[in-house]
Amino acid sequence: MTTTPEAGPTGPRIAPLPVRQWPPQMHEALAALTPAAPRHPVPEKGAKRPKGLNALGVLAHYPELTRAFNVFNGHLLFATTLTIRQRELLILRISAVREATYEWRQHVWIARHEAGMTDEEIERIGEGPEAAGWSEEERFLLRAVDELIADARIADATWRGLAKELDERQLMDVVFSVGAYDTIAMVFRTFDVVLDDDLKA
C-alpha cells in the first residue's frame, strides 16, 4: 500500500488531547463502543491491541459526536453479522484505496491477530479483487468496496455474487461497514492524525 504522510507539513490539523485532558464525556463515548449483545469478542481492558491514542485524542475534542459514532461503530466491530475476516478484508481494502495509513496500520494488527490473516494476504489486499488467491466470495467483497467508493453502489453482477454467499443482514452490514470506514479514512486523512508509536512498528 502507498502510505500517506503521518501529518501535514505543519503537524496535525487538530492536535490530539492527552488522556489527562479528556473531558468526562469521553469515557461515556468510549463505553458506547461496546454493544449490548456482541457477536464477536470485545477486547478486554489492557489487551495488546493498539490503543489509537492519537485518533482518540482528536475525537476527545467532540465527545458527543464520538459517542454517537461509536454506537454505530460498535455494531460494525462487535455485533456485525460478518465474520472478523470478512470485516477486515473490507476495512483494509478501503484503507488501501484511500491511502489511509493510520486506518491501515490499525487494521493490519487486527487482521493478523484477530482474523488470522497472513502477511501475504494482507499485502494482496492492496492489489485488489483481481489478484490471484482470493476465494470467489472474497473477490466479490473486495470488488464491492471498490464499487461503493467509486459509484456509491454495488454493481448488479457483484451484488448477485455476494447474494449467493451472504444473507440480507450480511449484505446490509457490508454496505454500512464500507460507508463507516470510508468516513473514518476521511477523518484520519483530513485531520492529519499522526501515527502512534505502537502503529509504527
TIPA-565808 format. One record per residue (C-alpha): residue in three letters; x, y, z. Coordinates in nm, 4 decimals. Example, Ala and Ser with C-alpha at 12.3 -4.5 7.8 and 13.67 -1.06 7.14 Angstrom:
SITE residu        x        y        z
SITE    ala   1.2300  -0.4500   0.7800
SITE    ser   1.3670  -0.1060   0.7140
//
This chain:
SITE residu        x        y        z
SITE    met   0.0000   0.0000   0.0000
SITE    thr   0.1186   0.3532  -0.0742
SITE    thr   0.1447   0.5367   0.2539
SITE    thr   0.0372   0.8900   0.3277
SITE    pro   0.2365   1.1354   0.5407
SITE    glu   0.1880   1.0875   0.9133
SITE    ala   0.0828   1.4521   0.9367
SITE    gly   0.0694   1.7644   0.7255
SITE    pro   0.3724   1.9907   0.6805
SITE    thr   0.2807   2.1858   0.9935
SITE    gly   0.1675   1.8861   1.2005
SITE    pro  -0.1845   1.7559   1.2675
SITE    arg  -0.4706   1.9890   1.1787
SITE    ile  -0.6397   1.9010   1.5079
SITE    ala  -0.3918   1.8248   1.7867
SITE    pro  -0.4855   1.5210   1.9979
SITE    leu  -0.5719   1.5902   2.3596
SITE    pro  -0.3590   1.3989   2.6124
SITE    val  -0.5644   1.1460   2.8092
SITE    arg  -0.5428   1.3573   3.1255
SITE    gln  -0.7202   1.6397   2.9407
SITE    trp  -1.0077   1.4306   2.8063
SITE    pro  -1.3480   1.5596   2.9206
SITE    pro  -1.5524   1.3205   3.1383
SITE    gln  -1.7959   1.2684   2.8499
SITE    met  -1.5178   1.0990   2.6502
SITE    his  -1.5270   0.7990   2.8819
SITE    glu  -1.9004   0.7643   2.8120
SITE    ala  -1.8214   0.7904   2.4396
SITE    leu  -1.5729   0.5030   2.4663
SITE    ala  -1.8203   0.2896   2.6597
SITE    ala  -2.0683   0.3327   2.3727
SITE    leu  -1.8347   0.1243   2.1550
SITE    thr  -1.9431  -0.1943   2.3336
SITE    pro  -2.2804  -0.3181   2.2052
SITE    ala  -2.5352  -0.4754   2.4371
SITE    ala  -2.5202  -0.8111   2.2564
SITE    pro  -2.1802  -0.8595   2.0899
SITE    arg  -2.1344  -1.1451   1.8414
SITE    his  -1.7558  -1.1116   1.8392
SITE    pro  -1.5138  -1.0862   2.1338
SITE    val  -1.4746  -0.7388   2.2812
SITE    pro  -1.1092  -0.6743   2.3758
SITE    glu  -1.0528  -0.6714   2.7488
SITE    lys  -0.9092  -0.3685   2.9227
SITE    gly  -0.5305  -0.3800   2.8910
SITE    ala  -0.5387  -0.6000   2.5783
SITE    lys  -0.2377  -0.5736   2.3481
SITE    arg  -0.4429  -0.4262   2.0614
SITE    pro  -0.3062  -0.0813   1.9553
SITE    lys  -0.4765   0.1877   2.1612
SITE    gly  -0.5029   0.4552   1.8906
SITE    leu  -0.4499   0.7351   2.1408
SITE    asn  -0.3743   0.9989   1.8774
SITE    ala  -0.7017   0.9252   1.6993
SITE    leu  -0.8937   0.9128   2.0269
SITE    gly  -0.7236   1.2326   2.1395
SITE    val  -0.8573   1.4100   1.8322
SITE    leu  -1.2060   1.2697   1.8884
SITE    ala  -1.1893   1.3823   2.2524
SITE    his  -1.2425   1.7382   2.1279
SITE    tyr  -1.6009   1.6374   2.0444
SITE    pro  -1.7192   1.3566   2.2741
SITE    glu  -2.0877   1.3939   2.1831
SITE    leu  -2.0126   1.3201   1.8179
SITE    thr  -1.7734   1.0429   1.9163
SITE    arg  -2.0363   0.8753   2.1326
SITE    ala  -2.2938   0.8847   1.8536
SITE    phe  -2.0495   0.7362   1.6039
SITE    asn  -1.9247   0.4741   1.8494
SITE    val  -2.2726   0.3283   1.8914
SITE    phe  -2.2701   0.2636   1.5161
SITE    asn  -1.9062   0.1559   1.5018
SITE    gly  -1.9506  -0.0750   1.7984
SITE    his  -2.2067  -0.2685   1.5979
SITE    leu  -1.9753  -0.2916   1.2993
SITE    leu  -1.6843  -0.4145   1.5098
SITE    phe  -1.8502  -0.6437   1.7590
SITE    ala  -2.2120  -0.7182   1.6580
SITE    thr  -2.1845  -0.7411   1.2800
SITE    thr  -2.3198  -1.0500   1.1062
SITE    leu  -1.9972  -1.0630   0.9038
SITE    thr  -1.7030  -1.2709   1.0194
SITE    ile  -1.3986  -1.0879   1.1523
SITE    arg  -1.2089  -1.1889   0.8390
SITE    gln  -1.4814  -1.0525   0.6091
SITE    arg  -1.4917  -0.7271   0.8040
SITE    glu  -1.1148  -0.6816   0.7953
SITE    leu  -1.0986  -0.7528   0.4216
SITE    leu  -1.3440  -0.4682   0.3688
SITE    ile  -1.1671  -0.2245   0.6020
SITE    leu  -0.8180  -0.2949   0.4705
SITE    arg  -0.9346  -0.2568   0.1120
SITE    ile  -1.0880   0.0822   0.1987
SITE    ser  -0.7628   0.1845   0.3677
SITE    ala  -0.5595   0.0768   0.0653
SITE    val  -0.7810   0.2554  -0.1873
SITE    arg  -0.7947   0.5726   0.0239
SITE    glu  -0.4249   0.5514   0.1181
SITE    ala  -0.5319   0.5925   0.4798
SITE    thr  -0.2149   0.4917   0.6648
SITE    tyr  -0.3487   0.5211   1.0203
SITE    glu  -0.6523   0.3067   0.9439
SITE    trp  -0.4362   0.0585   0.7506
SITE    arg  -0.1859   0.0152   1.0348
SITE    gln  -0.4586  -0.0297   1.2973
SITE    his  -0.6380  -0.2956   1.0971
SITE    val  -0.3278  -0.4793   0.9820
SITE    trp  -0.2733  -0.5596   1.3502
SITE    ile  -0.6355  -0.6703   1.3918
SITE    ala  -0.6261  -0.8736   1.0701
SITE    arg  -0.3133  -1.0571   1.1841
SITE    his  -0.4010  -1.1157   1.5468
SITE    glu  -0.7812  -1.1431   1.5465
SITE    ala  -0.8712  -1.2568   1.1940
SITE    gly  -0.5704  -1.4871   1.1441
SITE    met  -0.4743  -1.3319   0.8109
SITE    thr  -0.1232  -1.3841   0.6766
SITE    asp   0.1121  -1.1043   0.5735
SITE    glu   0.0843  -1.2270   0.2129
SITE    glu  -0.2953  -1.1978   0.2220
SITE    ile  -0.2765  -0.8520   0.3791
SITE    glu  -0.0359  -0.7254   0.1126
SITE    arg  -0.2506  -0.8806  -0.1597
SITE    ile  -0.5467  -0.6676  -0.0478
SITE    gly  -0.3651  -0.3677  -0.1969
SITE    glu  -0.3630  -0.5446  -0.5346
SITE    gly  -0.7399  -0.5653  -0.5295
SITE    pro  -1.0071  -0.8190  -0.6198
SITE    glu  -0.8388  -0.9425  -0.9359
SITE    ala  -0.5251  -1.0658  -0.7562
SITE    ala  -0.4727  -1.4412  -0.7572
SITE    gly  -0.5562  -1.6347  -0.4437
SITE    trp  -0.8931  -1.4971  -0.3321
SITE    ser  -1.1989  -1.7158  -0.2925
SITE    glu  -1.4978  -1.6168  -0.5041
SITE    glu  -1.6709  -1.4648  -0.2008
SITE    glu  -1.3623  -1.2633  -0.1041
SITE    arg  -1.3223  -1.1371  -0.4576
SITE    phe  -1.6800  -1.0079  -0.4516
SITE    leu  -1.6276  -0.8423  -0.1116
SITE    leu  -1.3203  -0.6564  -0.2343
SITE    arg  -1.4954  -0.5617  -0.5567
SITE    ala  -1.7902  -0.4279  -0.3553
SITE    val  -1.5552  -0.1893  -0.1727
SITE    asp  -1.4135  -0.0565  -0.4983
SITE    glu  -1.7586  -0.0093  -0.6496
SITE    leu  -1.9062   0.1603  -0.3431
SITE    ile  -1.6140   0.4025  -0.3240
SITE    ala  -1.6306   0.4775  -0.6963
SITE    asp  -2.0081   0.4833  -0.7541
SITE    ala  -2.1827   0.4621  -0.4132
SITE    arg  -2.3470   0.1457  -0.5487
SITE    ile  -2.2563  -0.2209  -0.5723
SITE    ala  -2.2877  -0.3267  -0.9356
SITE    asp  -2.5507  -0.5869  -1.0247
SITE    ala  -2.3032  -0.8649  -1.1040
SITE    thr  -2.1179  -0.8124  -0.7778
SITE    trp  -2.4434  -0.7967  -0.5830
SITE    arg  -2.5596  -1.1264  -0.7343
SITE    gly  -2.2259  -1.2862  -0.6455
SITE    leu  -2.2434  -1.1651  -0.2857
SITE    ala  -2.6093  -1.2647  -0.2519
SITE    lys  -2.5153  -1.6263  -0.3291
SITE    glu  -2.2972  -1.6309  -0.0177
SITE    leu  -2.4491  -1.3757   0.2214
SITE    asp  -2.7959  -1.3228   0.3661
SITE    glu  -2.9755  -0.9872   0.3691
SITE    arg  -2.8381  -0.8747   0.7044
SITE    gln  -2.4839  -0.9596   0.5990
SITE    leu  -2.5318  -0.7645   0.2759
SITE    met  -2.6507  -0.4668   0.4778
SITE    asp  -2.3500  -0.4956   0.7081
SITE    val  -2.1199  -0.4907   0.4035
SITE    val  -2.2595  -0.1591   0.2818
SITE    phe  -2.2707   0.0047   0.6243
SITE    ser  -1.9180  -0.1170   0.7059
SITE    val  -1.7761   0.0324   0.3885
SITE    gly  -1.9573   0.3601   0.4479
SITE    ala  -1.8402   0.3884   0.8084
SITE    tyr  -1.4773   0.3012   0.7450
SITE    asp  -1.4600   0.5230   0.4401
SITE    thr  -1.5736   0.8011   0.6745
SITE    ile  -1.3015   0.7045   0.9227
SITE    ala  -1.0434   0.7168   0.6428
SITE    met  -1.1619   1.0705   0.5652
SITE    val  -1.1303   1.1655   0.9331
SITE    phe  -0.7755   1.0329   0.9682
SITE    arg  -0.6546   1.1837   0.6407
SITE    thr  -0.8278   1.5207   0.6719
SITE    phe  -0.7240   1.5811   1.0322
SITE    asp  -0.3697   1.4541   0.9591
SITE    val  -0.3756   1.2167   1.2553
SITE    val  -0.0188   1.1234   1.3465
SITE    leu   0.0748   0.7568   1.3815
SITE    asp   0.1117   0.6392   1.7404
SITE    asp   0.4378   0.4686   1.8325
SITE    asp   0.2605   0.1318   1.8612
SITE    leu   0.1466   0.1657   1.4978
SITE    lys   0.4918   0.2470   1.3557
SITE    ala   0.6411  -0.0982   1.4083
//
